[in-house]
């Protein structure tokens, strides 16, 4: 059923707002790239599966970063996928990534650094920025480290980028930095202008066709003024949101967030954005912080996958003691994936088989 919003907008404007042409171009590109495989079951089925994956948010899996960040829906889908895939870091306290090695330093309640620790058994859900970046690259191989570092700096608020962060702290900071990246870039320019006593109304808002905005040094929170006036800062942000072509936080929520502050720093503002649950709900990609580790649907799917891998059926109810023994062993059916990830996995399987043959022959 068509929404009232759809009926109130001219066709071309609605298509542009929903980025329909972006998805059509991507679908046609994939169709041409994989036309030999697609011809086996038809073009109509391909388009059906493609747009179903867009609706479900699985279309961004294993895609290049330029596509992942191309639309607000893609960004929200990537955030939701990252949360659902790795939320067990905080839920079970399990460190899943061992690629990066941090210094092991931790922050106390005042935000200062403790000494080095050799083990993570106190809070094993803490990871470094490098380790979170490795997790992001599992979903998007060319995800830029710069965005991960910017998100980590919101949490750490200093240059100690090898310190550890909890999954929830990093996730909400990453959400703000990733989804509102262009907005935050302009906010940084406004902040520096206010610190320098300049008129921020002359700020050039970045556009997709031009990156000729002024280059500034990262905001310095150690300003003698201890930040900028919150009311003046909000007036500049309100003007920015009115003329920006990119996603911005709801100005009413930003105004409410800043209403109790007289002065604030740049990273203080970013941290407030990351912690504000109203802004989180407006964005709609992640649950409230209290429900961050609750996802019954995904838990059920994970249980099914584990059972299929182990060859154990979980269709029958468990006993009162939680014991799942004496369940029948069965052959597990192959699980279908969305078209693009399936195509990638086929390529990876072929390359893997070829590399194994070369390895075997070299060993012989």
C-alpha positions in Angstrom: 0.0 0.0 0.0 1.4 3.4 -1.0 2.3 5.7 1.9 0.9 9.3 2.2 4.4 10.6 1.7 4.6 8.8 -1.7 1.4 10.4 -2.8 2.4 13.9 -1.7 5.6 14.0 -3.8 6.2 14.1 -7.5 7.5 10.9 -9.0 11.1 12.0 -9.8 11.4 13.7 -6.3 10.3 10.6 -4.5 12.6 8.3 -6.6 15.5 10.6 -5.7 14.6 10.8 -2.1 14.5 7.0 -1.8 17.6 6.5 -4.0 15.7 4.1 -6.3 18.0 4.9 -9.2 21.1 3.9 -7.1 19.6 0.5 -6.5 18.5 0.1 -10.1 21.9 0.9 -11.4 23.5 -1.5 -8.9 21.0 -4.3 -9.8 21.7 -3.9 -13.6 25.4 -3.8 -12.9 25.2 -7.1 -11.1 22.9 -8.5 -13.7 25.5 -7.9 -16.4 28.4 -9.1 -14.3 26.6 -12.4 -13.5 24.5 -12.8 -16.6 25.7 -16.4 -17.3 24.6 -17.6 -13.8 21.4 -15.6 -13.8 20.3 -16.9 -17.2 19.8 -20.3 -15.5 16.8 -19.1 -13.4 15.6 -15.9 -15.1 16.0 -12.2 -14.8 12.7 -11.7 -13.1 13.8 -13.9 -10.2 17.1 -12.1 -9.9 15.4 -8.7 -9.5 12.9 -10.1 -7.0 15.8 -11.5 -4.9 17.8 -8.3 -5.2 15.1 -6.0 -4.0 14.0 -8.4 -1.3 17.6 -8.3 0.0 17.5 -4.4 -0.2 14.3 -4.4 1.8 15.7 -6.9 4.4 19.0 -4.9 4.6 21.2 -7.9 3.6 22.3 -6.3 0.3 25.3 -4.6 1.9 27.0 -7.8 3.0 30.6 -8.1 1.7 30.0 -5.1 -0.6 32.6 -2.3 -1.3 32.6 0.7 1.0 31.4 3.1 -1.8 28.2 1.1 -2.0 27.8 0.6 1.8 27.8 4.3 2.4 25.9 5.3 -0.7 22.5 5.8 0.8 21.0 6.3 4.3 19.3 3.0 4.0 22.6 1.3 3.2 24.2 2.9 6.2 21.4 1.9 8.6 21.5 -1.6 7.2 25.2 -1.9 7.8 24.9 -0.6 11.4 22.1 -3.1 12.1 24.1 -6.0 10.5 27.2 -5.1 12.5 25.2 -5.0 15.7 23.5 -8.3 15.0 26.6 -10.1 14.0 28.9 -9.0 16.9 26.6 -8.2 19.8 27.7 -11.4 21.5 31.0 -9.6 22.2 29.2 -7.8 25.1 26.5 -10.4 25.8 28.8 -13.3 26.3 32.0 -11.4 27.1 33.8 -13.3 24.3 36.6 -11.7 22.3 36.1 -12.8 18.7 38.8 -10.9 17.0 42.6 -11.5 17.6 44.0 -9.6 14.7 44.9 -6.4 16.6 46.8 -6.2 19.9 46.1 -3.3 22.3 48.1 -2.0 25.2 45.5 -3.4 27.6 45.0 -0.1 29.4 41.6 0.7 30.8 39.8 3.8 31.9 38.5 4.4 35.4 35.2 6.2 36.1 37.0 9.6 35.9 38.2 8.8 32.3 41.9 8.6 33.3 44.1 5.7 32.2 45.0 2.8 34.4 48.3 0.9 34.0 48.9 -1.9 31.6 47.2 -5.2 32.2 48.3 -8.5 30.8 44.8 -10.1 30.8 41.3 -9.1 29.8 39.5 -11.4 32.1 38.0 -8.5 34.1 36.1 -7.1 31.0 36.7 -9.4 28.1 34.2 -7.6 25.9 36.7 -4.7 25.6 38.5 -4.3 22.2 40.8 -1.8 20.7 40.0 0.4 17.7 42.1 -1.9 15.5 40.2 -5.0 16.6 36.8 -3.3 15.9 38.1 -2.3 12.5 38.9 -6.0 11.8 35.3 -6.8 12.7 34.0 -4.1 10.3 36.2 -5.5 7.5 34.6 -8.9 7.9 31.5 -7.3 6.6 33.1 -4.7 4.3 36.6 -5.6 3.3 37.7 -2.1 2.3 36.1 -0.3 5.2 38.4 2.8 5.9 40.4 2.8 9.2 39.9 6.6 9.4 36.2 6.2 10.2 36.9 3.6 12.9 39.5 5.9 14.5 37.1 8.9 14.5 34.5 6.7 16.2 37.0 5.5 18.8 38.1 9.1 19.5 34.5 10.0 20.5 34.8 7.3 23.2 38.3 8.0 24.2 38.4 11.8 23.6 42.2 11.7 23.4 45.0 10.2 21.2 45.2 7.0 23.2 43.9 5.0 20.3 45.2 1.7 21.6 43.0 1.7 24.6 40.1 -0.6 25.1 36.4 0.1 24.5 33.3 -1.8 25.3 31.1 -2.9 22.4 28.2 -0.7 23.4 30.3 2.4 23.8 32.0 1.9 20.4 28.8 0.9 18.6 26.8 4.0 19.5 29.8 6.3 18.8 30.4 4.5 15.5 26.7 4.9 14.6 26.9 8.7 14.9 30.2 8.9 13.1 29.3 6.6 10.2 25.7 7.7 9.6 26.2 11.4 10.1 29.8 11.6 8.7 29.2 14.6 6.3 27.2 16.4 8.9 29.9 16.0 11.5 32.5 17.2 9.1 30.6 20.5 8.7 30.1 20.7 12.4 33.8 20.5 13.0 34.3 23.5 10.7 31.6 25.5 12.5 33.1 24.7 15.8 36.5 25.9 14.7 35.0 29.1 13.3 33.3 29.8 16.6 36.5 29.2 18.5 38.3 31.7 16.2 35.5 34.3 16.5 34.6 33.9 12.8 31.1 33.9 11.3 30.2 30.3 10.8 27.5 31.2 8.3 30.2 31.3 5.6 30.9 27.6 6.0 30.7 25.6 2.8 28.6 22.5 3.2 30.2 19.4 1.5 28.4 18.0 -1.5 28.7 14.7 -3.3 30.1 16.5 -6.4 32.6 18.7 -4.6 34.8 18.1 -1.7 36.2 21.7 -1.8 35.3 22.5 1.8 37.9 24.1 3.9 40.4 21.9 5.5 40.8 22.4 9.3 42.8 20.9 12.0 41.0 18.5 14.4 39.1 20.5 17.1 41.1 21.1 20.2 39.1 20.4 23.4 41.8 22.1 25.5 40.7 25.6 24.4 41.1 28.4 27.0 37.4 29.1 26.4 36.5 25.6 27.4 34.4 25.1 24.3 31.8 27.4 22.7 28.5 28.9 23.7 25.9 26.2 23.4 23.0 28.4 22.3 25.1 30.0 19.5 26.4 26.6 18.5 22.9 25.3 18.2 21.8 28.2 16.0 24.6 27.4 13.6 23.6 23.7 13.6 20.0 24.6 12.9 21.0 26.6 9.9 23.3 23.8 8.8 20.5 21.2 9.0 18.2 23.5 6.9 20.6 23.7 4.0 22.4 20.3 4.2 21.7 17.7 1.6 23.0 15.0 3.9 21.4 13.2 6.9 21.3 15.3 10.0 20.1 14.5 13.5 16.6 16.0 14.2 17.1 19.6 15.2 14.4 19.4 17.9 16.3 16.6 19.6 19.6 18.4 19.3 18.1 21.6 20.8 16.7 19.5 23.7 20.0 17.9 24.2 21.9 21.2 24.4 19.2 23.1 26.4 20.9 22.3 29.7 24.4 23.2 28.6 26.0 26.6 28.7 29.2 25.7 26.9 30.4 22.6 25.3 33.4 21.1 23.4 33.4 19.4 20.0 33.9 15.9 21.4 31.6 16.6 24.2 28.9 17.3 21.6 29.7 14.1 19.8 29.6 12.0 23.0 26.2 13.6 23.8 24.9 12.6 20.3 26.1 9.1 20.8 24.5 8.7 24.2 21.1 10.3 23.3 18.5 7.6 23.0 16.1 9.9 21.3 18.5 10.4 18.4 19.1 6.7 18.4 15.4 5.9 18.0 15.0 8.6 15.3 17.8 6.9 13.3 16.2 3.6 13.8 19.1 1.2 13.1 19.9 0.1 16.7 17.8 -0.8 19.7 17.9 1.1 22.9 21.0 0.5 25.0 19.1 -1.6 27.5 18.0 -3.9 24.7 21.3 -4.0 22.9 22.1 -7.6 23.6 18.5 -8.8 23.1 17.7 -10.2 19.7 15.5 -13.3 19.9 15.1 -13.7 16.1 18.9 -13.7 15.6 19.4 -16.0 18.6 17.0 -18.5 17.1 18.8 -18.3 13.7 22.1 -18.8 15.4 20.8 -21.9 17.2 19.6 -23.3 14.0 23.0 -22.7 12.3 24.9 -24.3 15.2 22.5 -27.3 15.1 23.0 -27.7 11.3 26.7 -27.5 11.5 26.8 -30.0 14.3 24.2 -32.2 12.6 21.8 -32.0 15.5 18.1 -31.1 15.1 16.7 -28.6 17.6 13.2 -28.9 16.5 12.1 -30.9 19.6 11.7 -29.2 23.0 14.4 -29.3 25.5 14.1 -31.0 28.8 13.4 -29.2 32.1 17.1 -29.3 32.9 18.0 -27.7 29.6 19.6 -30.9 28.3 19.4 -31.4 24.5 20.8 -34.9 24.5 19.3 -37.8 22.6 18.2 -35.6 19.7 18.4 -37.3 16.3 21.2 -36.6 13.9 20.2 -35.5 10.4 21.8 -34.2 7.3 21.6 -30.4 7.1 20.2 -28.7 4.1 22.3 -26.0 2.3 21.4 -22.5 3.4 20.8 -20.0 0.6 22.3 -16.6 0.8 21.4 -13.3 -1.0 22.6 -13.1 -4.5 25.6 -10.8 -4.1 27.1 -12.6 -1.1 26.5 -16.0 -2.8 28.4 -14.8 -5.8 31.3 -13.6 -3.7 31.4 -16.9 -1.8 31.5 -18.8 -5.1 34.5 -16.8 -6.2 36.2 -17.3 -2.8 35.5 -21.1 -2.9 37.0 -21.3 -6.4 40.1 -19.3 -5.4 40.4 -21.4 -2.2 40.3 -24.7 -4.1 42.9 -23.4 -6.5 45.2 -22.3 -3.8 44.9 -25.7 -2.0 45.8 -27.6 -5.1 48.9 -25.4 -5.6 49.8 -25.9 -1.9 49.4 -29.6 -2.1 51.5 -29.9 -5.3 54.2 -27.7 -3.8 54.4 -29.9 -0.7 54.7 -33.0 -2.8 
